[in-house]
Amino acid sequence: MSQLNGKGPASVTSEDSSSSHAPHAVEQEVRHEPSKAKKPKAKRPKVTPSQAASGLDSTQFAALLASVQHTYRDNQLSQLQTVGDHLLTAFQTSELPFNKMLNEQPLEKVTDVPLQDLPQEVKHILEKYAVQLDVHVVSQFIQHILEAVLETVPLDGNLKHGIPKAKVGLLIFLSLLLRAVPAALLLRSQALLLGGKIYSGPGRLHLLLWLINQTVRCNPAMGVAIWLRVLLPQILGMQLPSVMQKTAPAAEPAVLVMASQGISTALDYLDGLLRSTHEPPLQQHTNDHGFPEWHGGSANLGASNSVLHRLSVIGLRYPEPDKTHMVEAVVPPAALEAIIRSQFSESSHLKIAYRIRLLKQYEVLRELAFAGAKQGGFSCEESIRLALDTAVMSEGPYEGSADESVDQAARNMLCCIACDSQAATVWESRHKQQLKGSTRVLQHLLHVYPRHFQPIQTSAQAKATMIRMLQFLRQRHHNQLTTGKGWARSCAKASQAASLALQQKLRNRSSAVGVVVLMSLMIGLAVMALAYNPEAQEAFHALSQTTVGQQVLDAAHSVQVQIAPYSDAVRRFGTPYLQQASARVAPALDSLKAQITPYAQQIGKYLSASLQQVKASVQSLTAPSGQVVS
């Protein structure tokens, strides 16, 4: 019985087993047996990153770097892995609620966490080492660190589930490398884009913005560039190119679409980048998403002292293995065209509120793009090709004013020609191939003239390039004009008419400007004559005191009042031309003044005699009957 029930060993006798007192005796023995209390586990004290960092010694780190550089002389990736393992071990016992901080605190405040705990001496040694590394090797290593860090960040953003604690040492090394070599993250843009929600899902977007913000600490333009290459395509729901689809993870769709909350967060971040590039104050207001309202009004983007504007002029530069320097545009042409197409596409999934915000950001991004056009950072030739593609996709007519997408495409094409004369050759070569788009652009420019033409009008070279290009375009579509049928012949006729009319307008504009300059010169000579001849000044003053003179002055004042509302617009339109003309003639003014002075004095004498005669005639006409005029 005891064996079946498992209550006793098989050697127990029948007496013992049948005794009624035996169970009570066992219970008493159990009750009297002293209980063994469990010893409480000793709680390990929490170690903060700053406490763990206090044990780091700069001398030891310098020796470590010297050792790994000697051991792995020709393998920088192994060097980085060894240093990363050392940092990971040094901070292994430290605890940091990194995910909670990313989700609840302003990003600008978390950006320096946990790098701020690293001793400055150690930080300087590592930075000096990192800037000497190959940017491509650093980029490859950053991908390895990022994969390890992502294991501690939940994909859905739910922090209640048990997840591994933050790997503080890797976060420190990742932050330091991105600040020392910001181009390393730029080189990972395609991988970050193809990863889709793995990097920019609800639980990971804050980490991605934290990564981008590390590069902003060193180069604000790099942050804008990475945002445009990684987040913009997901915001717009763009379809991945066929080349990218082959390398994308199988779980990711061909079209990457970001959730609405993620779009709002990403647009908030770009607003902060574009608003200013100065260090923010420690105390700052935050928006509904926990992000700071950065640097409002502290810098004017269009001003010459804007850091972001100057960096856009230079472009993104980083060394290649062959000792050359790669230059990329801060704002690539594809980004501008993608925004244009999404703004005016009926198939766009973006909410109206997001479109409005993105359109405001587009104007700033466009300014940054063309700031770097003359330095090679922005490809005007690529912009021309993409603009023609946009015009081809338009559903508007071939003649007359086109839709907004064609208007923006035409605007950008004129700026490209003004910045780079070679861009006109791209238009010439693709005119026949993309006749629909080219015709829409030409017809639209004709019907909105002179809007968008200021970059062309303010440069004699750009104007000459434009006139020559219009002449060449007529040769390109000559065959369609004579032997074409259907839409090809219609487009050729519309293109022919627009190119002829625009060419005539540009030439007439040059003649009109010449006439205005000549009249201004004549008036200037007359004013100089009055200025150099006191007798002419006295005669003019006397004439202005007569009744007729007063009437003339009153009439002039009336005209001035009537044209006052238009004076500001005329001034804004004419100022660039006057400034350009002044800059060209300024060197010759001093010598010209000395040569003209004798002639001006002679003209003044003639004006003085003429004004005296006019004065006498006016007084004789206005004198009362019978009065003698002296």
Summary of the structure (lengths in Angstrom):
residues: 630
radius of gyration: 38.8
end to end distance: 157.9
largest distance: 170.0
contacts: 1869
relative contact order: 0.04
helix: 69%
strand: 2%
